[in-house]
Amino acid sequence: MVRILAIADEVVESLWDPMARRIAPDLVIAAGDLPWDYLEFLQSCLDVPLVFVPGNHDPECTPEDPHRSGLFFRAGLPTADPRPLGGINADGHVVDVAGLRIAGLGGCVRYRPGPHQYTQREHARRGRRLLRRVRRLQRRSPGPVDVLVTHAPPRGLGDDPDRPHEGIEALHGVLEELQPRLHLHGHIHPHGRTMEDRMVGSSTVRNVIPYRVIDLAPASRQSAEAGARGA
């Protein structure tokens, strides 16, 4: 059983310590719009993997892979290490972490200029690219996706009617193919509401703002490794 601390959008002051230690998660999953220092503290304090996708209020966090020299480059020029330091960016990727297979898509539907915002058509392309990466990984290491983590929800499933909080249409196709047991997202603030889980086939769609503690047994697969391996 893997204990997940899932967080998004709102900083919880009591998680700064010692509450986070008492939860004793095996993995932190962040669904966007949280300060980098908050994520870095949790990863360092808990000494467990942190998997994240960026939200629409987050700064750019690419490139993801260092040059063979160990330096990071953007537009051919050296740049600072991408933050949050120590985090695994699952945006557009699928990774095996702490025994779970996790696929991710960050950002929201574009409503103003800024990073991590995409039109519905762009989200559709990003969704197709993610599915290709999942298929490629599954050919090498068969097994289902346990968790899909996104910043915004699917359109019509827990989103809001205003344009900044419109859901992503392409996530319906992603859910249909991947059929993860959990789809975790943020972006839609509760504001005192009870955010009910929604079911799409066998997938539970859950808003994790500000945090949820989830115990999930890894699915059976030929290779389920601790640490991280991605496609």
C-alpha positions as CSV (number, residue, x, y, z in Angstrom):
1,M,0.0,0.0,0.0
2,V,1.3,3.4,-1.0
3,R,0.3,6.4,1.1
4,I,-0.1,9.6,-1.1
5,L,-0.1,13.1,0.1
6,A,-1.9,14.9,-2.7
7,I,-1.8,18.7,-2.7
8,A,-2.9,21.6,-5.0
9,D,-3.5,25.4,-5.2
10,E,-3.6,26.3,-1.5
11,V,-0.8,26.2,1.0
12,V,-1.7,24.5,4.3
13,E,0.2,26.1,7.1
14,S,0.0,23.1,9.3
15,L,1.7,20.9,6.7
16,W,4.9,22.8,7.2
17,D,5.7,20.4,10.1
18,P,5.0,18.4,12.2
19,M,1.7,17.4,10.6
20,A,3.3,16.3,7.4
21,R,5.6,14.0,9.3
22,R,2.6,12.5,11.2
23,I,0.9,11.7,7.8
24,A,4.0,9.8,6.9
25,P,3.3,9.6,3.1
26,D,5.4,7.4,0.8
27,L,4.9,9.9,-2.1
28,V,3.8,13.6,-2.5
29,I,1.8,14.4,-5.7
30,A,1.3,18.1,-6.4
31,A,-1.3,19.2,-8.9
32,G,-0.1,22.8,-9.5
33,D,-0.3,26.4,-8.3
34,L,1.8,25.9,-5.2
35,P,5.0,27.9,-4.3
36,W,8.2,26.1,-5.2
37,D,9.6,26.5,-1.7
38,Y,6.5,24.8,-0.2
39,L,7.1,21.8,-2.5
40,E,10.8,21.7,-1.9
41,F,10.2,21.8,1.9
42,L,7.8,18.9,1.8
43,Q,10.1,16.8,-0.4
44,S,13.1,17.5,1.8
45,C,11.2,17.2,5.2
46,L,9.5,14.0,4.3
47,D,12.4,12.5,2.3
48,V,10.0,10.9,-0.2
49,P,9.6,11.4,-4.0
50,L,7.6,14.5,-5.2
51,V,5.8,14.2,-8.5
52,F,4.2,17.4,-9.8
53,V,2.5,19.1,-12.8
54,P,2.5,22.9,-13.1
55,G,-0.6,25.0,-12.8
56,N,-1.4,28.1,-14.7
57,H,0.0,30.4,-12.0
58,D,3.3,28.6,-11.9
59,P,6.4,29.9,-13.7
60,E,8.0,28.0,-16.5
61,C,9.8,24.9,-15.3
62,T,11.5,23.6,-18.3
63,P,14.0,22.3,-19.4
64,E,13.5,18.9,-17.6
65,D,16.7,17.1,-18.5
66,P,20.3,18.2,-17.9
67,H,23.0,18.4,-20.5
68,R,25.6,15.7,-20.2
69,S,27.8,18.3,-18.6
70,G,25.2,18.5,-15.7
71,L,24.2,22.0,-16.6
72,F,20.7,23.1,-17.8
73,F,20.2,25.1,-20.9
74,R,17.4,27.2,-22.4
75,A,17.7,28.7,-25.9
76,G,21.3,27.6,-25.9
77,L,22.3,29.5,-22.8
78,P,23.0,28.1,-19.3
79,T,20.1,28.5,-16.9
80,A,19.4,27.8,-13.3
81,D,18.2,24.3,-12.3
82,P,14.5,24.0,-12.9
83,R,12.4,24.2,-9.8
84,P,11.0,22.8,-7.6
85,L,14.4,21.2,-6.8
86,G,14.2,17.5,-6.3
87,G,10.7,17.3,-7.9
88,I,9.8,15.0,-10.8
89,N,7.9,16.9,-13.5
90,A,5.2,14.6,-14.9
91,D,3.8,17.2,-17.3
92,G,3.3,15.3,-20.5
93,H,5.1,12.3,-19.2
94,V,4.5,8.9,-17.5
95,V,6.8,7.9,-14.6
96,D,7.1,4.9,-12.3
97,V,7.5,6.2,-8.7
98,A,7.2,4.5,-5.3
99,G,5.6,1.5,-7.0
100,L,2.9,3.5,-8.8
101,R,2.7,4.4,-12.5
102,I,1.7,8.1,-12.8
103,A,0.8,10.1,-15.9
104,G,0.5,13.8,-15.9
105,L,-0.7,16.9,-17.8
106,G,-0.3,20.4,-16.4
107,G,-1.9,23.7,-17.2
108,C,-5.4,24.9,-17.9
109,V,-7.5,26.2,-20.8
110,R,-6.0,29.4,-22.0
111,Y,-7.8,32.5,-20.8
112,R,-5.0,35.0,-20.8
113,P,-1.3,35.1,-21.9
114,G,1.1,33.1,-19.7
115,P,2.9,29.8,-19.3
116,H,1.0,26.5,-18.9
117,Q,-2.1,27.7,-20.6
118,Y,-3.3,26.0,-23.8
119,T,-6.3,26.1,-26.1
120,Q,-8.6,23.1,-26.2
121,R,-6.9,22.1,-29.5
122,E,-3.4,22.4,-28.0
123,H,-4.6,20.3,-25.0
124,A,-5.8,17.7,-27.5
125,R,-2.4,17.5,-29.1
126,R,-0.7,17.3,-25.7
127,G,-3.1,14.5,-24.6
128,R,-2.3,12.5,-27.8
129,R,1.4,12.9,-27.1
130,L,1.0,11.7,-23.5
131,L,-0.9,8.6,-24.7
132,R,1.9,7.8,-27.2
133,R,4.4,8.0,-24.4
134,V,2.3,5.7,-22.2
135,R,2.0,3.1,-25.0
136,R,5.7,3.2,-25.5
137,L,6.4,2.6,-21.9
138,Q,3.9,-0.2,-21.7
139,R,5.6,-2.0,-24.5
140,R,8.8,-2.0,-22.5
141,S,7.1,-2.6,-19.1
142,P,3.5,-3.7,-19.4
143,G,1.1,-2.5,-16.8
144,P,-1.7,0.0,-16.3
145,V,-1.5,3.6,-15.2
146,D,-2.4,3.9,-11.5
147,V,-2.8,7.7,-11.2
148,L,-3.5,10.5,-13.7
149,V,-2.6,13.9,-12.3
150,T,-3.6,17.1,-14.0
151,H,-4.0,20.7,-12.9
152,A,-7.5,21.3,-14.4
153,P,-10.3,18.7,-14.4
154,P,-12.0,17.2,-17.4
155,R,-14.6,19.5,-19.0
156,G,-18.0,19.0,-17.3
157,L,-16.5,17.0,-14.4
158,G,-16.0,19.3,-11.5
159,D,-15.1,22.5,-13.5
160,D,-16.8,25.9,-13.2
161,P,-18.7,27.8,-15.9
162,D,-16.4,30.8,-16.0
163,R,-13.7,30.8,-18.7
164,P,-10.7,30.7,-16.4
165,H,-12.0,27.5,-14.7
166,E,-13.2,25.7,-17.8
167,G,-12.3,22.0,-17.9
168,I,-10.2,20.2,-20.5
169,E,-12.2,18.4,-23.2
170,A,-9.2,16.2,-24.2
171,L,-9.0,14.6,-20.7
172,H,-12.1,12.5,-21.6
173,G,-10.2,10.6,-24.2
174,V,-7.1,10.3,-22.0
175,L,-9.3,8.8,-19.2
176,E,-11.1,6.5,-21.6
177,E,-7.8,5.0,-22.8
178,L,-5.7,5.0,-19.6
179,Q,-8.6,4.1,-17.2
180,P,-6.5,5.1,-14.1
181,R,-7.9,4.2,-10.7
182,L,-7.4,7.8,-9.6
183,H,-7.5,11.1,-11.5
184,L,-6.3,13.8,-9.2
185,H,-6.6,17.5,-10.0
186,G,-6.7,21.0,-8.5
187,H,-7.6,24.4,-10.1
188,I,-11.2,24.5,-8.9
189,H,-11.2,26.0,-5.4
190,P,-13.8,24.7,-3.1
191,H,-14.7,28.1,-1.5
192,G,-16.7,26.2,1.2
193,R,-18.2,23.7,-1.1
194,T,-18.0,20.0,-0.7
195,M,-16.1,18.7,-3.7
196,E,-17.6,15.3,-4.4
197,D,-15.7,12.6,-6.2
198,R,-16.9,11.7,-9.7
199,M,-16.7,8.4,-11.4
200,V,-15.7,7.9,-15.1
201,G,-15.9,4.2,-15.7
202,S,-13.6,2.7,-13.1
203,S,-11.7,5.9,-12.5
204,T,-12.3,8.2,-9.5
205,V,-11.9,11.9,-10.4
206,R,-10.9,13.8,-7.2
207,N,-10.3,17.4,-6.5
208,V,-7.4,17.5,-4.0
209,I,-7.4,21.1,-2.9
210,P,-5.9,21.9,-0.5
211,Y,-4.8,18.3,0.3
212,R,-5.9,14.7,0.5
213,V,-4.3,11.6,2.1
214,I,-4.9,8.6,-0.1
215,D,-3.8,5.0,0.4
216,L,-3.5,3.1,-2.9
217,A,-2.3,-0.4,-3.6
218,P,0.0,-0.5,-6.7
219,A,-1.5,-2.4,-9.7
220,S,0.2,-5.6,-10.7
221,R,2.8,-5.2,-13.4
222,Q,6.0,-6.8,-14.6
223,S,8.1,-4.0,-13.3
224,A,7.1,-1.7,-10.5
225,E,10.2,0.1,-9.2
226,A,10.8,2.5,-6.4
227,G,12.4,5.7,-7.5
228,A,11.5,7.1,-10.9
229,R,11.7,6.0,-14.5
230,G,10.1,8.0,-17.2
231,A,9.2,8.1,-20.9
